[in-house]
C-alpha cells in the first residue's frame, strides 16, 4: 500500500510537471482569446493583449489592439480608409504582426490606413452580410476588402440574402462558452488550450466521413450570389468592395504546383463581380507565378506541412503585392 508521504510526493511531482508544461505552453501556444462583438461588424473579437504566441504552425506572437484585432496601426479605428475582413488567414496569428498583408500595405503606403479585422473561424458567409455595421464602425472607409477562404454554399447564400434583405445582422452567440466557469477558466490556461486543440483535431479526424458529393446547381448558385453581391454593394454605398479568393495549392509528384479545383463557384464569382462592379482577385495566378519564379509556396511552415495550412510570410507578401495593384488602380493609395 502506498504511504501518505509517497502520495504527497507523487502529487507534488504531478503539480510541478503541470506548472512547467503550462509555463512552456505560455510561450509556445497561447493564442488570442475570443469574446463577443456586440457591435456586430465581425463575428467575434479578441481580448486586448501583447502576448499571443502561436507556435504549432510557424511562430507568431501578435499584438491585439484596444479594439480587439491584430493591428499595430497608430491611427484611430474610425479613420481607417481600407478595412480587411476575413478568417484566420487575414487575422494572421501564425506570422509576426508586422508580416501580415495588411501591415505590409501600411508599411509601403502609410496613407492607406489599412485596418485588419480578420477573426479566426470567420468565413465569407459569416462576414459579407455585416456591411451595415461595418459602415457604422468605419465611416471614413474607402474600400472593404473581403477574403474568401472557403467558397460559400448555396444554403449559405440563401441565408446571407435573407439577412441582407431584412437588415437584421445577428450577433454570434458564445455564451455557452463564456457562461460556463470551467470552460472559461480552461480557455485561459495555455496547457489546457493546447491539449483541447489536439483532442479536438483528433476527434474531428476520427468523426470525419466521406461526404457524398451532390450535383452542383450552378444556375441557382449564380442567382443567389448575384442577389447577395448586389445587396452588399448597395448597402456599401460610396465604399467600394474588393473580394479576394485564396486558391488552395498543392504540389504533384514532379514538384509542379497545382490549384485545387472547385465546383465552378470561382468562375461564377468572377463573372458576377465583374457584372455588378466589384473587384474580384483570384490568387491562383499570383501564387502560381511566385512558385514558378521564386519557388516559394504561400501556405505552410518548416514546423508544419509545406503547401497546406495557413499563409506564411511569402503568401502574405504575394497578397499584399496583388492587392496594392488593385488599390493603386482605384487611387486608394498612391
C-alpha positions in Angstrom: 0.0 0.0 0.0 1.3 3.5 -0.9 2.1 5.6 2.1 0.7 9.1 2.5 4.2 10.5 2.1 4.6 8.8 -1.3 1.2 10.0 -2.4 2.1 13.6 -1.4 5.4 13.2 -3.3 3.7 11.9 -6.5 1.1 14.6 -6.3 3.8 17.3 -5.8 5.7 15.9 -8.9 2.5 16.0 -10.9 1.7 19.6 -9.9 5.3 20.7 -10.7 5.3 18.9 -14.1 1.9 20.5 -14.9 3.2 24.0 -13.9 6.4 23.5 -16.0 4.4 22.3 -19.0 2.0 25.2 -18.7 4.9 27.6 -18.5 6.3 26.2 -21.7 2.9 26.4 -23.4 2.7 30.1 -22.3 5.5 30.8 -24.7 4.6 28.2 -27.3 0.8 28.2 -27.7 -1.4 30.8 -26.1 -3.3 32.4 -29.0 -5.7 35.4 -28.7 -8.8 34.7 -26.7 -12.1 35.5 -28.5 -15.1 37.3 -27.0 -18.4 38.5 -28.4 -18.5 41.6 -30.6 -21.7 43.4 -29.6 -21.2 46.0 -32.5 -21.7 43.0 -34.9 -19.2 44.2 -37.6 -17.3 40.9 -37.1 -18.3 37.5 -35.8 -16.2 38.0 -32.7 -13.2 40.0 -31.4 -10.2 39.3 -29.2 -9.2 40.3 -25.7 -6.6 43.1 -25.8 -3.1 41.6 -25.3 0.5 41.8 -26.5 1.3 38.2 -25.7 -0.4 35.8 -28.1 2.2 33.2 -29.2 1.1 30.6 -31.8 3.9 28.0 -32.4 2.2 24.9 -33.9 2.3 26.5 -37.4 5.2 28.8 -37.9 5.7 31.1 -34.9 3.8 34.3 -34.4 3.3 36.5 -31.3 0.8 39.1 -32.4 -0.4 42.2 -30.6 -4.2 42.6 -30.2 -5.0 46.3 -30.0 -7.5 48.0 -27.8 -10.3 47.3 -30.3 -9.7 43.5 -30.2 -7.8 43.0 -33.5 -4.3 42.2 -34.8 -3.1 45.7 -35.6 0.0 47.9 -34.9 -1.5 51.0 -36.5 -1.3 54.3 -34.7 -4.4 55.9 -36.3 -7.9 55.8 -34.8 -10.0 53.0 -36.0 -12.6 55.5 -37.2 -10.0 57.0 -39.5 -9.4 53.7 -41.3 -9.5 54.1 -45.1 -9.1 50.4 -46.0 -10.7 47.6 -43.9 -9.7 44.0 -44.4 -12.3 41.4 -43.3 -11.6 37.6 -43.2 -10.7 34.4 -41.4 -7.6 33.3 -39.5 -5.8 33.8 -42.8 -6.4 37.5 -42.6 -6.0 37.7 -38.9 -2.6 36.1 -39.3 -1.7 34.7 -35.9 1.0 32.4 -37.5 3.3 35.2 -38.5 4.5 38.4 -36.8 2.2 41.4 -36.5 4.4 43.3 -39.0 4.4 40.4 -41.5 0.8 40.1 -42.5 -0.5 41.6 -45.7 -2.4 44.4 -44.0 0.7 45.6 -42.1 2.8 45.3 -45.3 0.4 47.6 -47.2 0.6 50.1 -44.3 4.4 49.9 -44.3 4.6 50.7 -48.0 1.7 53.1 -48.1 1.3 54.9 -44.7 -1.6 56.9 -46.2 -3.5 53.7 -46.8 -4.6 53.4 -43.2 -5.5 49.8 -43.7 -7.1 48.1 -40.7 -7.3 44.3 -40.1 -10.5 42.9 -38.6 -9.7 39.3 -39.5 -11.0 36.8 -36.9 -10.3 33.1 -36.7 -13.1 30.8 -37.8 -14.9 33.6 -39.7 -15.9 32.9 -43.3 -17.2 35.0 -46.3 -20.6 33.5 -45.4 -20.4 35.0 -41.9 -18.9 38.4 -42.7 -20.2 39.8 -46.0 -23.7 40.4 -44.6 -22.1 42.6 -41.9 -21.7 45.6 -44.3 -24.1 47.9 -42.5 -22.4 47.6 -39.1 -19.0 47.9 -40.9 -20.2 51.2 -42.4 -21.2 52.4 -39.0 -17.9 51.4 -37.4 -15.8 52.7 -40.3 -17.5 55.9 -41.5 -14.4 57.0 -43.5 -13.6 53.7 -45.2 -13.0 54.0 -48.9 -12.9 50.2 -49.5 -13.9 47.0 -47.8 -11.6 44.0 -48.7 -13.3 40.6 -48.1 -11.4 37.3 -48.0 -12.8 34.1 -49.3 -11.0 31.1 -47.9 -13.9 28.6 -48.4 -16.5 29.2 -51.0 -20.0 29.8 -49.6 -22.5 27.0 -50.3 -25.9 27.6 -51.9 -27.5 27.4 -48.4 -25.0 30.0 -47.1 -26.0 32.3 -50.0 -29.7 31.9 -49.2 -29.1 32.7 -45.5 -26.9 35.7 -46.4 -29.6 37.1 -48.8 -32.2 36.8 -46.1 -30.1 38.7 -43.5 -29.2 41.4 -46.1 -32.8 41.8 -47.2 -34.2 42.1 -43.6 -31.2 44.1 -42.4 -31.1 42.1 -39.2 -27.5 41.2 -38.6 -27.1 38.5 -35.9 -24.6 38.6 -33.1 -22.6 35.4 -32.8 -23.6 33.7 -29.5 -20.7 32.3 -27.5 -22.5 32.5 -24.1 -22.3 28.7 -23.8 -18.5 29.0 -23.5 -18.1 32.3 -21.6 -21.1 31.5 -19.3 -19.5 28.2 -18.1 -16.9 28.9 -15.4 -14.9 25.7 -16.0 -14.8 26.3 -19.8 -13.9 29.9 -19.3 -11.1 29.1 -16.9 -9.7 26.3 -19.1 -9.8 28.7 -22.0 -7.3 30.9 -20.3 -4.8 28.2 -19.3 -2.2 27.6 -22.2 -1.7 23.9 -21.4 -5.4 23.2 -21.4 -5.9 25.1 -24.6 -3.2 23.1 -26.4 -4.5 19.8 -25.1 -8.0 20.7 -26.1 -6.8 21.7 -29.6 -5.0 18.4 -30.0 -8.0 16.4 -28.8 -10.4 18.3 -31.0 -8.2 17.8 -34.0 -8.1 14.1 -33.4 -11.8 13.9 -32.7 -12.7 15.7 -36.0 -10.4 13.4 -37.9 -12.0 10.3 -36.3 -15.5 11.6 -36.9 -14.9 12.7 -40.5 -16.7 10.5 -43.0 -16.7 10.7 -46.8 -19.2 13.2 -47.9 -21.4 12.2 -50.8 -20.9 14.9 -53.4 -24.2 16.3 -54.6 -24.7 17.7 -58.1 -23.8 21.4 -58.1 -26.7 23.6 -59.1 -24.7 26.4 -60.9 -27.8 28.2 -62.1 -29.3 28.6 -58.6 -25.9 29.4 -57.1 -25.4 32.3 -59.6 -28.9 33.6 -59.0 -28.5 33.9 -55.2 -24.9 35.1 -55.5 -25.9 38.0 -57.7 -28.6 38.9 -55.3 -26.2 38.8 -52.3 -23.5 40.8 -54.1 -26.0 43.4 -55.4 -27.5 43.9 -51.9 -24.0 44.2 -50.4 -22.8 46.7 -52.9 -26.0 48.8 -52.4 -25.5 48.8 -48.6 -21.8 49.7 -49.0 -22.9 52.9 -50.8 -19.8 55.0 -51.6 -17.5 52.4 -50.1 -16.1 50.2 -52.8 -15.8 46.4 -52.3 -12.8 44.1 -53.2 -13.1 40.3 -52.8 -10.0 38.1 -53.0 -10.1 34.3 -53.2 -7.4 32.2 -51.5 -7.0 29.4 -54.0 -5.6 26.2 -52.4 -2.3 25.0 -53.8 -0.6 21.6 -53.8 2.5 20.0 -55.4 2.3 17.0 -57.7 4.8 14.1 -57.7 7.0 16.1 -60.1 7.1 19.1 -57.9 4.8 21.2 -60.1 2.3 23.4 -58.4 -1.4 22.6 -58.8 -4.5 24.6 -57.9 -7.3 22.6 -56.1 -10.4 22.6 -58.2 -13.8 23.7 -57.1 -17.3 23.1 -58.5 -17.3 26.2 -60.6 -18.0 28.7 -57.8 -14.8 30.7 -58.6 -15.8 31.3 -62.2 -19.3 32.3 -61.2 -17.9 34.7 -58.6 -15.6 36.3 -61.2 -18.4 36.9 -63.7 -20.9 38.1 -61.2 -18.4 40.5 -59.6 -17.4 41.9 -62.9 -21.1 42.5 -64.0 -22.0 44.1 -60.6 -18.9 46.3 -60.4 -17.0 44.6 -57.6 -13.2 44.0 -57.9 -12.5 40.3 -57.7 -9.0 38.9 -57.2 -8.3 35.2 -57.8 -5.0 34.5 -56.0 -4.4 31.3 -58.1 -2.3 33.1 -60.8 -0.1 35.2 -58.4 0.5 32.1 -56.2 1.4 30.0 -59.3 3.7 32.7 -60.8 5.5 33.2 -57.5 6.2 29.4 -57.2 7.5 29.1 -60.7 9.6 32.3 -60.5 10.9 32.1 -56.9 10.0 28.5 -55.8 8.0 29.7 -52.8 4.6 28.4 -51.6 2.0 30.6 -49.9 1.0 28.1 -47.3 2.8 26.1 -44.7 5.9 26.4 -42.4 9.0 24.5 -41.5 7.3 23.0 -38.4 4.1 22.0 -40.3 3.2 20.6 -43.8 4.6 22.7 -46.6 2.0 23.9 -49.1 -1.0 23.5 -46.8 -2.5 25.2 -43.7 -2.1 28.9 -43.0 -0.5 31.6 -45.0 3.2 32.1 -44.4 5.3 35.3 -44.9 5.6 34.6 -48.6 1.8 34.2 -49.0 1.2 37.4 -47.2 3.7 39.2 -49.3 2.1 37.9 -52.6 -1.3 39.0 -51.4 0.0 42.5 -50.4 1.6 42.9 -53.8 -1.6 41.8 -55.6 -3.9 44.0 -53.6 -1.6 47.0 -53.9 -2.1 46.9 -57.7 -5.9 47.0 -57.3 -5.7 49.7 -54.7 -3.3 51.8 -56.9 -5.6 51.4 -59.9 -8.5 52.6 -57.8 -6.5 55.5 -56.5 -6.9 54.3 -52.9 -3.2 54.5 -52.5 -0.5 56.5 -54.4 
